[in-house]
Amino acid sequence: MPAFEIKKIGLNNYPACAAAFGGNCPFSETCLSQQKEGNREAYALFVNGEIAAECHLVYDNPEYGTVPGKRAYLSRLATRKEYRRKGYGTIIAKYILDLAEEKGYQEIAIGVNCDNTAALRLYMKLDFSVYDTAEDDYGWFYRMEKHITEDVETSA
Ligand SMILES: CC(C)(COP(=O)(O)OP(=O)(O)OC[C@H]1O[C@@H](n2cnc3c(N)ncnc32)[C@H](O)[C@@H]1OP(=O)(O)O)[C@@H](O)C(=O)NCCC(=O)NCCS
């Protein structure tokens, strides 16, 4: 695998939907406004100076299962087509999981379209599990979750 680096994407260089959705991503405006509010952090994985994959952490998104201080939301995981199936999606998703853990979150939620086999397999491999099925403007999706910290046993 070629060398890569993961960097935070600021508003000044925010590649709205650069990785996989082209200019047609319906979430661009939400992404930008959440980022302005400090409610979303965007990261990109660069290979040879080019964005190969992207993934975000969202703190407050109750519609999609967040719980303040406990459960955050992984958003906009995307790998540019020519870089797919090389492990980059997994690497940047794990980076976001580690970031959430560092920030004290115990769980991560995601929403995945029911027909998105690639993403579902990736998340299953990362030990996410489905806890509900719901429908939004874009169709049916699975609500998935993963515990990112071990429960600490307290003895009496
Ligand atoms: C889903 C997506 C991010 C995967 O990115 P990626 O960089 O190709 O993922 P990885 O290389 O880390 O793949 C990890 C595992 O996911 C599964 N997977 C990935 N792409 C797959 C595909 N096209 N078909 C079946 N399984 C797939 C495989 O189990 C794979 O492991 P393997 O290659 O050892 O078999 C990418 O396909 C993508 O950008 N899709 C469009 C955007 C999208 O749908 N994002 C998800 C939003 S919830």
PDBQT file of the ligand as one rigid body, heavy atoms in Angstrom, charges set to zero:
ROOT
HETATM    1  C1  LIG A 201     -18.285   1.725   0.990  1.00  0.00    +0.000 C 
HETATM    2  C2  LIG A 201     -16.932   2.279   0.611  1.00  0.00    +0.000 C 
HETATM    3  C3  LIG A 201     -16.614   3.509   1.484  1.00  0.00    +0.000 C 
HETATM    4  C4  LIG A 201     -15.843   1.202   0.848  1.00  0.00    +0.000 C 
HETATM    5  O1  LIG A 201     -14.583   1.799   0.710  1.00  0.00    +0.000 OA
HETATM    6  P1  LIG A 201     -13.260   0.942   0.371  1.00  0.00    +0.000 P 
HETATM    7  O2  LIG A 201     -12.109   1.849   0.559  1.00  0.00    +0.000 OA
HETATM    8  O3  LIG A 201     -13.413   0.294  -0.952  1.00  0.00    +0.000 OA
HETATM    9  O4  LIG A 201     -13.314  -0.169   1.530  1.00  0.00    +0.000 OA
HETATM   10  P2  LIG A 201     -12.197  -1.226   1.951  1.00  0.00    +0.000 P 
HETATM   11  O5  LIG A 201     -11.209  -1.421   0.847  1.00  0.00    +0.000 OA
HETATM   12  O6  LIG A 201     -11.658  -0.811   3.268  1.00  0.00    +0.000 OA
HETATM   13  O7  LIG A 201     -13.076  -2.553   2.084  1.00  0.00    +0.000 OA
HETATM   14  C5  LIG A 201     -13.295  -3.188   3.341  1.00  0.00    +0.000 C 
HETATM   15  C6  LIG A 201     -14.252  -4.338   3.151  1.00  0.00    +0.000 C 
HETATM   16  O8  LIG A 201     -15.548  -3.852   2.794  1.00  0.00    +0.000 OA
HETATM   17  C7  LIG A 201     -16.184  -4.800   1.896  1.00  0.00    +0.000 C 
HETATM   18  N1  LIG A 201     -16.370  -4.191   0.582  1.00  0.00    +0.000 N 
HETATM   19  C8  LIG A 201     -15.851  -3.019   0.124  1.00  0.00    +0.000 A 
HETATM   20  N2  LIG A 201     -16.289  -2.786  -1.131  1.00  0.00    +0.000 NA
HETATM   21  C9  LIG A 201     -17.086  -3.832  -1.471  1.00  0.00    +0.000 A 
HETATM   22  C10 LIG A 201     -17.837  -4.145  -2.621  1.00  0.00    +0.000 A 
HETATM   23  N3  LIG A 201     -17.844  -3.347  -3.703  1.00  0.00    +0.000 N 
HETATM   24  N4  LIG A 201     -18.573  -5.293  -2.614  1.00  0.00    +0.000 NA
HETATM   25  C11 LIG A 201     -18.592  -6.106  -1.547  1.00  0.00    +0.000 A 
HETATM   26  N5  LIG A 201     -17.891  -5.855  -0.397  1.00  0.00    +0.000 NA
HETATM   27  C12 LIG A 201     -17.145  -4.727  -0.377  1.00  0.00    +0.000 A 
HETATM   28  C13 LIG A 201     -15.240  -5.958   1.781  1.00  0.00    +0.000 C 
HETATM   29  O9  LIG A 201     -15.560  -6.876   2.807  1.00  0.00    +0.000 OA
HETATM   30  C14 LIG A 201     -13.896  -5.290   2.039  1.00  0.00    +0.000 C 
HETATM   31  O10 LIG A 201     -12.910  -6.194   2.474  1.00  0.00    +0.000 OA
HETATM   32  P3  LIG A 201     -12.082  -7.037   1.365  1.00  0.00    +0.000 P 
HETATM   33  O11 LIG A 201     -11.655  -6.090   0.292  1.00  0.00    +0.000 OA
HETATM   34  O12 LIG A 201     -10.937  -7.606   2.170  1.00  0.00    +0.000 OA
HETATM   35  O13 LIG A 201     -13.026  -8.088   0.854  1.00  0.00    +0.000 OA
HETATM   36  C15 LIG A 201     -16.876   2.661  -0.912  1.00  0.00    +0.000 C 
HETATM   37  O14 LIG A 201     -17.386   1.580  -1.666  1.00  0.00    +0.000 OA
HETATM   38  C16 LIG A 201     -17.626   3.935  -1.264  1.00  0.00    +0.000 C 
HETATM   39  O15 LIG A 201     -17.072   5.049  -1.196  1.00  0.00    +0.000 OA
HETATM   40  N6  LIG A 201     -18.915   3.822  -1.637  1.00  0.00    +0.000 N 
HETATM   41  C17 LIG A 201     -19.719   5.003  -2.022  1.00  0.00    +0.000 C 
HETATM   42  C18 LIG A 201     -20.021   5.870  -0.809  1.00  0.00    +0.000 C 
HETATM   43  C19 LIG A 201     -20.792   5.103   0.241  1.00  0.00    +0.000 C 
HETATM   44  O16 LIG A 201     -21.711   4.365  -0.061  1.00  0.00    +0.000 OA
HETATM   45  N7  LIG A 201     -20.391   5.325   1.518  1.00  0.00    +0.000 N 
HETATM   46  C20 LIG A 201     -21.030   4.672   2.657  1.00  0.00    +0.000 C 
HETATM   47  C21 LIG A 201     -21.985   5.593   3.295  1.00  0.00    +0.000 C 
HETATM   48  S1  LIG A 201     -22.764   4.789   4.694  1.00  0.00    +0.000 SA
ENDROOT
TORSDOF 0
